[in-house]
Amino acid sequence: MERYHYSPQDIDDSFSEKIYDLYLNGIDGGKRFLTAKEVAQLERYRHEIDDQVNASDFTFFNLSQELMEKALVRAQGYYKDILATPFDFAGGESVELDGEKRAYSSDEKELWQYWHQYLKYETLDRYAEAIEKQEKGDEELAGKTATELEADARADVLTMFDRWFDRLIKLDREDRMSQYFNAFTGVFDPHTNYYKPIDKENFDIRFSGKLEGIGARLLTEGDYTKVTEVVVGGPAWKGKELEANDIITKVAQEGEAPVDIKGMVIDDVVSQIRGSKDTKVILTVKKVDGSEKEIIITRDIVILDESFAKSLIIDGQAPGEKIGYISLPSFYADFQDRNGRHCADDVEKEIEKLKNVGVDGIVLDLRNNGGGSLRDVVKMSGFFIESGPVVQVKSRDYEPEVLMDVDPQVQYDGPLVVMVNNFSASASEILAAALQDYGRAVIVGSNSTFGKGTVQRFIDLDRTLRGFEDVKPLGQVKLTTQKFYRIDGGSTQLRGVTPDIILPDNYAYIQTGEKEQEYPMPWTEIAAVDYDQKVLNMTHMEQIEARSKARVATNEIFSKVQANAARMQKLRDLTAYPLDLEAYQDLEAARTADAERFKNLFDKVVITSARNLEVDLPIFEADESKKARNDDFLKAVSKDVYINEVLSIMHDVIELERVAINDRN
């Protein structure tokens, strides 16, 4: 951290305080487990963690784990004891669910009282719902007494807490140590994290969109590991033997004895099942009908294609107008495989396909795209300009480096709209900022993007640290080594990218993004670099924005979105609930009535012309599951009011550009 991080911290008492607060919030932010007296034992070390770091001393961590282990056992006793007795839902009692608004319980008696309120709330929520369903004629609840409904509600809560505590108790020292380490890294910035080996493996899978294994999603139910989904196209899917809802009881590597995985945490189960391509794993599974079966699966590369770029054609707002739509869920890249997929290459292919069918404009959708490969975003930005700077990257003690598009080729020179929202981050912000600075595209979205203006790299601790062979693998540290800046010199850090056209958004009044994280790096500014492009300049932005505002003002759905945003802010601020049945029912009735106004807000079909390119149709016709996923994608686009407005914005861009060309001629 001291050697590589962009902004190293002094290991002093202030550092110690921050670690203490982050770690305590991580292990008991809801203030449901520790008492004030127990926290006082930990408080003694508030200013000593820095000294323990330098001495390789884990006294504070060990004490925290000892207290938490006892607290978990105690809380488990509380909920089992409390849920054994019926609740009386009368009186003026209430419960505060936000840990930040409550103090730690002074002693075990007060903690028990909080748990009683907490469990009473959870039971009341289910009890009130059951009463409502019964009144509406639910056949399963017909004839049940109030006593029976309350008992059923308590039983449901007991099952939920049994599952929760089963997961908590199964966490081993490595899991808890990982949480402790991440309190250290979190003080540097929100994106500097420690990854134990399985976490790094999962990160690589998300980043590359592929894994080596059998292609099955799993979850823990009690002591058992259950298959929730078999990934289409993977080895398990091809074998047709492993099915959703199968329970895996044992795992064996080829030529080795099976390992009983009952009670094993999910990360350890996954480590047993995943493995290199062309190796075999033998699963002992219990089927839904109770039969037991051994299934041999040869591991292979599993492609998670839902994360990849895909395109559609949509009719524009004028007769004969044809718009290309590209959805890019992430800036994925597979650096482990020379032949692996990269998002820039995939988007280039989609652009070429859209050009071949003669689209009049292209929409690039980066909503909810959390970023990824910096190399790919630089290359992708170059698709829309001749050549020039895309982003500036600054390391700790060096002058900024300007990352350039050096390829003079322009893959697409037509009208371009980029869609973003509050959750478009990092690489998404680089691309949106570059195209906005160049005046090359209209950026459309919520009031701002996420605001992550930092670059991370992984440090493999096994390679960095010699020795420690008895405890390797040690995992990796992802740390912030650089900040990136727009070509105009400003940073997207904290501020994000403000779209040219802002559309109503459900999260408009809720604070989101980098600025809401703990210890984010500050916004800074550096000198701008020279940039220019002669492909297509969006010179009519004021007119385009004015037309969009006029449409939005008269759009019924957008009007409801604005009202719903205010409602969602109000709901977020509500953290205290009555424990009286009548008062709770009144509160829920009011909330339900309020929510009813926004029910099925985005269920109306607003786009009827979205369709696949003919060149892509054979892919879906050859694979039933891919066809089903594609149908869902088309259905989602057909109901997307934001894409519909973007089609109108695109029409304005095309029309105004045509007028400008005629005027110049």
Secondary structure, 3 states (H helix, E strand, C coil): CCCCCCCCCCCCHHHHHHHHHHHHHHHHCCCCCCCHHHHHHHHCCCCCHHHHHHCCCCHHHHHHHHHHHHHHHHHHHHHHHHCCCCCCCCCCCEEECCHHHCCCCCCHHHHHHHHHHHHHHHHHHHHHHHHHHHHCCCHHHCCCCHHHHHHHHHHHHHHHHHHHHHHHHHCCHHHHHHHHHHHHHHHHCCCCEEECHHHHHHHHHHHHCEEEECCEEEEEECCEEEEEEECCCCHHHHHCCCCCCCEEEEEEECCCCCEECCCCCHHHHHHHHCCCCCCEEEEEEECCCCCEEEEEEECEEEECHHHCCEEEEEECCCCCCEEEEEECCCECECCCCCCCCEHHHHHHHHHHHHHHCCCCEEEEECCCCCCECHHHHHHHHCCCCCCEEEEEEEECCCCCEEEEECCCCCCCCCCEEEEECCCCCCHHHHHHHHHHHCCCCEEEECCCCCCCCEEEEEEEHHHHCCCCHHHCCCCEEEEEEEEEECCCCCECCCCCCCCCEECCCCCCCCCCCHHHCCCCCCCCCCCCCCCCCCCCCCCCHHHHHHHHHHHHHCCHHHHHHHHHHHHHHHHHHCCEEECCHHHHHHHHHHHHHHHHCCCCCCCCCCCCCCECCHHHHHHHHCCHHHHHHHHHHHHHHHCCHHHHHHHHHHHHHHHHHHHHHHHHC
